[in-house]
Amino acid sequence: MASPDSELAAKLQPEVPHAARIWNYWMGGKDNFQSDRAAGDAVAEVYPEIVVMAQQSRRFLIRVVRHLAAEAGIRQFLDIGTGLPTMQNTHEVAQGVAPESRIVYVDNDPMVLVHARALLGSTTSEGVTTYVPADYHDPEKILLDAAETLDFDQPVAVMFMGVMGYEPNLNVVRSIVGRVMDATAPGSHLVLWDGTDTSPAVVSGAERLAESGGVPYILRSPEQLESCFEGLTMVEPGLAPITLWRPDDSDAVAIDAYGAVARKP
């Protein structure tokens, strides 16, 4: 009988570009194959800023999680579509501020699952870090499995970090977000960012990604992304380029990726 790891490895399809691995390549990681690097280079050829976007997305995550843990008092995090582990993952940032923080990562990618053991070790003895293999199109499964670790009667930070562009229908995106947030307690927060159609170059980059065999990524307008936060109260500065959301660097400039943090009343 094949081992679970060998079965997962068989699903990796190294010859087919994969979103999580391409993103890992742009971020400077090593968990990618030649097909991913070729697709990533093809996008960067017409939109070099994609590498900056990948790196800045992690800085946005760090700032957001630090704010939620240190200022908003959040102790539970549901990171949906987490992708491959790199540096300063959600659990490391949250537990660095509040050692008792509980984090559930969600992803359906076999390569992410292979690397899940790297995520499962909490950075503190007080905290908990777990992984749920699931697709974000099945929020009920996510909520059911996450409830084994998280207390949904207490506030939870729900995170969709650059992943909703892989769903072409905005109404489906809004439905997924709404169904998860409906299950959370008052005082919970939604964090969401995605690439935006705010320059011709980024649109060309998305087209090149699809031409290279990668899963198409749908760029949306900031107004469309803002509609995902309906019924929630935006945390200052509201929806903004992720580089300008409470930046550490006073010289930060806007990029074609918008995100926000919002609180459930």
N, C-alpha and C positions, 0 to 999 in steps of 0.2 A: 504493500500500500504506500502511495506517495505521501510524503510528509506535508504538513500544512505550508511550510516554507517553500517546498518545491512546487506545490500547486500554485502558490502565489507568484513565484518566479516565472512560471509558464505563462502567466497572464500579463507580464510586463510589456511584451511586444516592443522590443528595443528598436525595431526598424520603423515604427510609427511614431511621429512626433507627438508628445504628450504635454498638455498644458502645465501640469505641476513641475515636470522636469525642465521644460523651457524656462519657466519662471525661476527655477533653481539655478539654471545656467546664467540668466541675466543677473541674478543676485550674487554670482561668484561662487556658487556651490559646485560640488563635484558629483552629485547624484543625477547624472544625465547621460544620454547616449549621443552618438554622432548625429542621428536624425534630429534630435532636439536642438543640438548646437547649430545644425544647418538651418533649421527653421528660425531659430532665434537670430542668427546672423542675417537672414533674409529680411526679417522685420527691422532690425537695427540699421540695415543699409538705407532704408527709406525713412526710418524714424529713430535716429540714434538716441533720442531722449527716453526710449523704453527702458534702457538700462538704469537711467536716473530714476525713472518711475518705480522700478522694482526695488531699488535700494531705499528710496524715500518712503515706499509703502511700509517697510519694516520700521523706519523711524516714526512714522505715524502710529503704528501699532504700539510702539513703546510709550509714546507720549499719552496715547489714549488709555492704555491699561494702567499706567502710572496715575493718571488723573482719577480713573474710576476707583482704584484701590486706595489712594491716598486722600483724595478730596471728597469723593462720593460715598466712600465707605462700602463699596461692593466687595463681597468676599466669594462670589460664585461667578464663573465665566463659562459660557457655552460658545466655543469657537467652531463655527460651522464652515467646512471647506478649508480646513487649516493648511493643506498642502504639505510639502516636505519640510521637515525641521531644519532650521538654519541656526542663527544666533539670536539670543534674546527672544525666545518664544514666549507666548502668553503666560505660561505657568511660571517661568523664571522671573518675569517682570512683576507679576502679581504677588507671588510668594516672597519676592525680595522686599516688597512693601509690607505685606501682611502674610506672615508665615502660614496662617491657618487657611489660606485661600484654597478653594476647590475648583478644579478646571476640568472640563470635559471637551476633548477634541473630537471633531466629526469629519470624516472623509470617506470616500468610497473607492479611492485609487489604490490598486494593489501594491504599488511601490511605496506609497505612504504607509500602508499596513505593514510592509516588510520593515520599515524604519520606526514603527510605532513604539517598539521597546525603548528607543532612545527618548521618547516623550514620556513614557510611563513612570520614570523615576522622578518623584517630586524633589524639589530643591530643598525642602524642609521636612522634618519628621512630623510636623503638625498638619501639613497640607495634604491634599489628595489630587492626583493627576491621572485621568483615565482617557481611554480612546474608544469611540463608538464607530464601527464600520457601517456607514449609512450614506445614502444619497439625499441631498437637501430637498429633492422632490418628494420625500417621504417624511414630512415633519412629525407625523404622529409616531413613527418608529423612533425618530431622534428623541422626542420628548419622553417616550416610554423608557428608553434605555438610559437617557441622561438622568431620569428621576431616581435611578439607583445610586447616584452620587450627589445630585443637587436637590435641594429643598425648594420646590417651586412656590412654596408659601412665603419664601423670603426673596428679596431682590436678586435678579440674575442679570449679568451683562451678556447680551446676545450679539455675536459678532459675525458679520458677513464681509470678509476682507478681500475685495477684488475678485469675487467669484460669480456674482450674479450676471455678469456679461456673457456667461456661457448658456444662459437661458434666453432664447430669442423673444419670448413673449413677456412684455412688461406686466401684463395682468397676472401672469403666473408668478412672476417675481413678487409682486405686491401681495398675492395670496399666500405664498410661502412665508414671507416676513410677518404678515398679519396673523397667520395661524400659530406661529411660534410665540409672538409677542402676546397674543391673547391668553396663552397658558402661563404667563409670568405674573408675578405679584406687582402691585404698585411700588414705584421706586426702582423698578428694573430699567435698564438702559438698552437701547439699540445702537450699535456701531455698524455703519455700512459705508463702504467706499467702492467706487468702480471707475474705470476709464471713461472719459467723456469725449464727445465729438466736437471738441472746442478748437480744433485746428485741422487744416487740410492734411498736414503731415501725419497726424495720428490716425486719420481715416485711411490714408495710404498704407500705414503700417498694419492696420487690421486687415486690409485687403490682401496684403502680402502674406500675412499669417495663414489665411485661409488657402491661398494659392500654394503654400508650402506644405500643405497637408495637415496643418494643425486644426484643432477644433475652432470653428469661427467664434470670434469674440464680438459681441454686440456693444458698440459704443452708444451711450445715451446722452441726452442733454442734461445739464444740471437740474433743470426743472423736472425732468422725468425721475431722476434720482430722489429729488426732494419729495415727490409724491409717495415714496416708500415710507416716509416718516409721519404720515397722516395720523393725527390723534395723539401725537407725542410732543413733548416740549423740548425744543432744541436747546442744547447747551451752547453757550457762546464759544466761538463766533458763528455758530450755525453751519450751514453747508458751505464749504470752501474748498479750494484746492488743498490737497492733503499736506502740501508743504507749508501752507499758511494757517493750518489749524494749530494754534498755540505753539508757534515754532520756537525752537531753541536758538535758531540762527536769525539774527535781525536782518540779514541779507537774503533771506529765503525768497524765491521767486515762484510764481504760479506754474503749475504743470497741468497736463490734460488728464487729471484724475481728481475727482471731488469726493469728499466724505464729510460725515457729520456724526455727532453723538447726540442722542435725544433721550429724554427721561419719560417713563410712563407715569402719568399722574396717579 
